[in-house]
Amino acid sequence: MASLSPEKQNQPRQRAVTSPPPVRQHPAIGPSELAFCDVHGQKHCVPHSKFDQTLKRLVSLLTETQDLWWILGSAAVYLKGYDPGDIGDIDVLLSQADAQRLISDQGLDNLRDGGTDRYRSAYVLKPSLGDLPVELLAGYEIFHDQAWRSVSPLSRVCISYQGAGLFVPSDQDLISIFTQLGRSKDFDRIRAMQRR
């Protein structure tokens, strides 16, 4: 259940892969903008115009990764069918090895800035992929209970997008991450997810 582990554990862990939750209508927008259907046990997302170009390019970029990755934050909440409020960017958690690979192969710069008193990342990559900014985070840590803790979701839910899989944590793991971050917008997202 825990989404955060003590900093720098080197032992490999098995990750649970969960089935997507039952299909639900998005609470904030109409079916002409975003609709979900369930095909062979996978949740399928009909693209929303604001995310269409960015997500297509993001999926293409992430095919170059070799390790597990997750979409986090408000974009994950939205893709799972909840109303996250404002979506300022798309955050993606990936491994440090994949971040190094993308720097080498794509010529991306590591734009880490030391983070804040609540979170930091060893790598922050900002590829230009479309209408929304994208931040690729690796070595992502949250300061909680007087210690820096590595963010490492234990679940991975696949949402099919134009034939490609987008991966997000389970509701439980997302809520855990938002709780640890502890900002007002994080609690707003938790309330949105618990509303149904």
C-alpha positions in Angstrom: 0.0 0.0 0.0 2.8 2.5 0.8 3.7 4.7 -2.1 6.8 6.0 -0.3 9.8 4.0 0.8 12.8 5.1 2.9 15.4 6.8 0.8 17.7 4.7 -1.4 16.7 1.1 -0.8 18.7 -1.0 -3.1 16.8 -4.2 -2.8 14.4 -5.0 -5.7 10.7 -5.1 -4.9 7.9 -6.8 -6.6 5.3 -4.3 -7.8 1.6 -5.2 -7.8 -0.2 -4.5 -11.0 -3.8 -3.7 -10.3 -6.8 -4.0 -12.5 -8.5 -0.8 -13.5 -11.5 0.3 -11.4 -15.0 0.0 -12.8 -15.7 2.4 -15.6 -17.3 5.7 -14.5 -18.3 8.9 -16.2 -16.0 11.8 -15.6 -17.8 14.1 -13.1 -16.9 17.5 -14.6 -17.0 17.2 -18.4 -19.5 15.8 -20.9 -19.2 12.7 -23.0 -18.3 14.7 -26.1 -15.1 15.9 -24.5 -14.0 12.8 -22.6 -15.6 9.3 -22.5 -14.5 6.0 -21.1 -15.3 2.5 -22.2 -14.1 -0.9 -21.0 -12.6 -3.2 -23.5 -11.1 -6.5 -22.4 -10.7 -5.3 -18.9 -8.8 -2.1 -19.8 -10.1 1.4 -19.3 -10.0 3.2 -22.6 -9.8 7.0 -22.8 -11.2 8.9 -25.7 -8.8 11.8 -26.1 -9.6 15.3 -24.8 -8.4 18.0 -27.2 -6.2 19.7 -24.5 -4.2 16.5 -23.9 -4.3 15.0 -27.4 -1.1 16.2 -29.0 0.9 16.3 -25.7 0.0 12.7 -24.7 0.6 11.3 -28.2 4.1 12.8 -28.1 4.7 11.7 -24.5 3.8 8.1 -25.3 6.2 8.2 -28.3 9.0 9.5 -26.0 8.4 7.0 -23.3 8.7 4.1 -25.7 12.5 4.8 -25.4 12.4 4.0 -21.6 13.3 0.6 -20.3 12.0 0.7 -16.7 8.6 1.3 -15.2 7.0 4.8 -15.3 3.9 6.5 -14.1 1.9 9.6 -14.8 1.4 11.4 -11.5 -0.4 14.5 -10.2 -3.5 16.2 -11.6 -3.1 14.5 -15.0 -3.3 11.1 -13.4 -6.4 12.1 -11.5 -7.9 13.3 -14.7 -7.1 10.2 -16.7 -8.6 8.1 -14.0 -11.9 9.9 -14.5 -11.9 12.3 -11.6 -12.0 16.2 -11.6 -8.5 17.4 -10.5 -9.3 21.1 -10.8 -6.6 23.0 -12.7 -4.0 20.9 -14.7 -0.8 23.0 -15.2 1.4 20.2 -16.5 1.9 16.5 -16.9 4.2 14.9 -14.3 5.9 11.6 -15.1 7.9 9.5 -12.6 10.6 7.4 -14.2 13.9 5.7 -13.2 17.2 7.6 -12.9 18.6 5.2 -15.6 15.8 6.2 -18.0 16.4 9.9 -17.2 20.0 9.5 -18.1 19.1 7.6 -21.3 16.7 10.4 -22.4 19.4 13.0 -21.7 21.8 11.1 -23.8 19.5 10.0 -26.6 17.2 13.1 -26.8 19.6 15.8 -25.8 17.5 16.9 -22.9 19.0 18.9 -20.0 18.6 18.1 -16.3 16.8 21.2 -15.0 16.7 20.2 -11.4 16.7 23.3 -9.1 17.0 21.8 -5.6 13.2 21.4 -5.2 11.3 22.8 -2.2 11.1 22.0 1.5 8.5 19.4 0.5 9.8 17.6 -2.6 12.9 17.3 -4.8 14.1 15.3 -7.7 17.6 14.2 -8.8 16.4 14.7 -12.4 13.8 17.1 -13.9 13.5 16.9 -17.7 11.2 19.2 -19.6 10.7 18.1 -23.1 8.6 20.3 -25.4 5.7 18.0 -26.4 2.7 20.0 -27.0 0.0 22.2 -25.4 0.8 21.3 -21.8 4.2 21.4 -20.1 5.7 18.0 -19.3 8.0 17.3 -16.4 9.9 13.9 -16.3 11.0 13.3 -12.7 13.5 10.8 -11.5 14.9 10.3 -8.0 11.7 12.0 -6.8 11.5 12.4 -3.0 9.0 13.9 -0.6 9.9 15.2 2.9 7.6 13.5 5.3 7.8 12.4 8.9 11.1 14.3 9.3 12.9 12.4 6.5 13.3 12.4 2.7 11.4 9.4 1.2 11.7 8.1 -2.3 8.4 8.0 -4.2 7.9 4.5 -5.6 4.3 3.5 -6.4 3.5 -0.1 -5.6 0.7 -0.3 -8.2 0.4 0.4 -11.9 -2.9 0.8 -13.6 -2.9 0.8 -17.5 -5.2 3.3 -19.2 -5.2 2.7 -23.0 -4.8 5.9 -25.0 -5.0 5.6 -28.8 -3.7 2.0 -28.7 -0.9 2.8 -26.3 -0.8 2.2 -22.5 -0.6 5.1 -20.1 0.4 4.1 -16.6 -0.9 5.7 -13.4 -0.8 4.5 -9.8 -3.9 3.1 -8.1 -6.2 5.5 -6.3 -4.8 4.3 -3.0 -1.2 5.1 -4.0 -2.1 8.5 -5.5 -4.0 9.4 -2.3 -0.9 8.4 -0.3 1.4 10.6 -2.5 -1.0 13.5 -2.2 -1.3 13.1 1.6 2.5 13.1 1.9 2.8 16.2 -0.2 0.2 17.9 2.0 -0.5 21.0 -0.1 -4.0 22.5 -0.3 -4.3 21.4 -4.0 -3.3 17.9 -3.0 -6.1 17.7 -0.5 -8.5 19.1 -3.1 -7.5 16.2 -5.4 -8.0 13.6 -2.6 -11.5 15.0 -1.9 -12.3 14.8 -5.7 -11.2 11.1 -5.7 -13.2 10.2 -2.6 -16.3 12.0 -3.8 -17.6 8.9 -5.7 
